[in-house]
């Protein structure tokens, strides 16, 4: 699998479709797929063919610390993730992209769009995280417990016991083969960000306070059965990003691309197909 250097690390990616710099189908910009926390680029296995058949170039990659990309001991901030994406696009000679992010990947897409607005043709935010958003005490407690367990018993045991059993995965658990993919990715995750104790001072204004700055066309998708925290984030995003459309994926939890791939693909392709064609 090819790789590029991004913000001081090695990032693995998959580039399907036309070569760098070429116009593809309806769009001159490729579709970039950004996976969620503890997963890797395989999360999007059920989307690539549909996007290619629609004429899009598709780029997906392993976020730092995940999959086959490098796992540095430090550098796990929204700003680092956004720089990695910028450097990946630079390495592929891509000027602009349609950025699709799920969960943590949605937070990365948001940070990238705020830090590098001229590089974003559109945003699709799927059950998205939101930098600066305060999770509920229940979900925040789950994360704190997981961090402590990773440090005391290692990531594999902690993720098996405390993460994969959470309601966040109830939706995909209904599909054993797809849940097994999630489980495989999560148990391969080294979770070095959980071990990083480098002091971090967040920017004075985080993404949650800057949503009105976003100008790219945006689609906000959320699973009907997702936990309340991500339902609330979807409403915040749709209500504060100018012109954003909110789409609820019926009978889906936190991971619509795996739980309801046909409905998800229709929503994403409909959004992309309705965008203005570059002149």
N, C-alpha and C positions, 0 to 999 in steps of 0.2 A: 504494500500500500504506500502511495506517495506521502511525502511529508514536507513541511516548510518550517523555517525558524520563525517563531512568533514571540516577541517580547522576552527574548532570552531563553526560550525553551523550544523543544521539537513538538510540532503538532501534526498528527496524522489526519488525513482527509480522504474523501472519495469525491471525484468530480465526474459526473455522468452527463453526457450530451456533447455539445460542440466544444471545441477547444477555446483557450483563453482569448478574450477580446472579440469573439464573433457574436453577431446578433443571432438569437435563437427564437424561432417561432414567433410568438406574439410580443416578446419582450427583448430588449437589448440587455437587460440585467438578469442574472441567474437568480434562482431561488436557493437561499441558504437555510439549512435546517439545523437548529441548535437544540440539542437534547437536554433533558433534565438532570437533576442531581442524582448521582449514583448510577447513572445509565451510561450509554455510549451511542455512537452513531447508528447502531442497529435498531434503536428505538423507532427509526423511520423506515424500516424495511417495507412496510405496507403502503408507503406514499411515493416512493421513487418511480415505480413503473407508471403510475397514474400521471405524475408530473411530466415524465418524459413523453408519454403518449400525447399529452396536451401541447408538446413542443417546447417545453422549458428545459434549460440547463439546470442541473441540480447539484449543489455542493453540500455535503454534510461532513462533519468533523467531530473528533473526540475533544471535548473541552479539557483544558489543562487539569491534570490529576485524574483523568478518566480514560478508560479504554487503553489504546496504545500510545496516547500522547504522554509527554513527560510528566513526572510527578515531583515537582520541586518541593522543598521543605517549606517554602513561604511563597507569597504572591497570590493568595486566593481572595482577591477583592473584586468588586464589580468593575473597577477601573482596569485591573489587570485582564479580566476576561474580555473587556471591550477592546483593549489594545491587541490581544491575541487575534480577535476577529479582524481588526483592521489590518494587521500584518499578514494574516492569511489571505485576505483579498488582495493586498499589495503583491504578495508572492504569486498569486494567480492572475495578476494584471486585470483585476476586476475593479472598475471605478465605482459602481453602484450595485446594490443587491436588494432583492425582496427578502427580508429577514423574517423567518418563522421560528419562534421559540416556545418550548413547552416548559412550564414550571420555572426552575432556575434558568432555563434557556430563554424564557420570556423576559426575565430580569436582565439577562445579558443583552438581549435585543433592545430593550429599553435604554440601558446604559449606553450601548453603541450608538443608538439614534440620537441621544442627547449629546454625546461627546463628538460624534462625527456625522452631523445631520446631512451633509452633502453626499454621504455614501449610501443613503437609504432611499430606495424607491417606494417601498411600502413595508408595513409591519403587520404580522399576524401573531397575536399574543394568545397562547393556548394555556388555560388554567395557570396563568402566569404568576410568578413571584413579582414583587414590587419593592425595589431597594428603598429602605426607609419606612416601610409599612410595619406597624406593630402587630404581630400575631396575637391571637387570643392567648390567655394564660394556659389553656389546655394544650394548644399546639406548641407554644413556646416551651412548655414544660417537657413535652415529648422530645423536642430537639435537645434541650439541656440534658435530659436523661441519656439520650443516645450519645452525645459527646462524651459524657462521663464514662459510659460503658465502653466506647471505642478505646478510650485511654487506659481503661483498667483490664479489659479482656480481649482487645483486638477488634478490628472492624468486622471480620467475617461473623464471629459469634454475636456481636452487638447488632449488626444489621439483620441477621436471621431472627433474633429474639425480639428486638424492640422496634424495628423499622418495617419489615415486610409483613408484620402482623397488624399494622395500624389500619384504621378505616380508610386512609388515603388509597389503599390498594384493594379495597373491597370490590370495586367495579371490575378491575382486570382479573381478580381472583376467580371470577365466574368462567373464565376461559383458560383452562389449565395450561395449554401450550403457550399462550401469550404471557401468562403469569410466570411460567418457567423461564421465559426469556428475561423478564424483569428480574427474577430471582438470580439468574446466572450473572447478569450484569452487576447487580448490587453486591453479590458475594465476591466478585472479582475486584471490586472497588477498594483501593488502598486507604482512602479517607485521610490522606496526609493533611488536608485542611483542618481536620478535627484536632490534629496534634500541633498545629501552628499556634504558638502563643506570642507571636510578634505583636506588639501594641499597634492598634489600628485606630486612627481618628477619622471617622467618616466625614465627608465634605459637609460644609455648613448647610448646603441645600442638596438634599438627596432627590432621587428620581420622583418620589411621591410628591414632592413640592414643586416639580418642574414639568409636570405633564402638559401644561398649557403651552410650553415651548415647542412641542412636537408638531410638525407640519405634514409629515408623510401620511398618505392614506393608511388607515389602520382598521384591522378587523380584530375584535376581541371574541375569543371562543371560550366557553366554559362548559364542563360536563354538568348535566342536570343533577347528578348525584354526588358531585364533589363536596368536600367538607366545607363548612361555612366560611372559613378564612379565605379560600380561593373564590368563592361566590362573591364575597364582599370586594375583593380586589378587582374582580371583573367589572363590578358596578362602578368602582372608583375610576378604573381606566376608561370605560365607555363614557362616563360622565364628565371626564376632564380632558380627554384628548379630542381636539377639534375634529368633528366629522366622523368620529369612530363609530363603527357598527358593532353591536353586540349580538352574538349568535349563541344560543344555548343548544348543546348537543344532547338530544333526548336519550335516556337510558344509558348514560355514560357517567363514569366517575372522573377521576383525576387525569386519566390518560386516554382521551378520545382517539388519538391515532392508532392505538391498539384495540381499544374496546369497541369502537364504532368506526372502523376505518372507511367504510363506504360513505357514511354521512359526513365524516370529517373531510374526506377528499372532495366531496361535492361542494362543501362550504368553502374550502380553500380555493379550489379551482374556479368556483363562481366569483369569488372575490378577485382573484388574479385576472380572470377573464374580463371583468368589468372595469379594469383600470385603463386609463388613457394609453394609447399606443404612442411610444416616443416618435417624434418627428425626425 
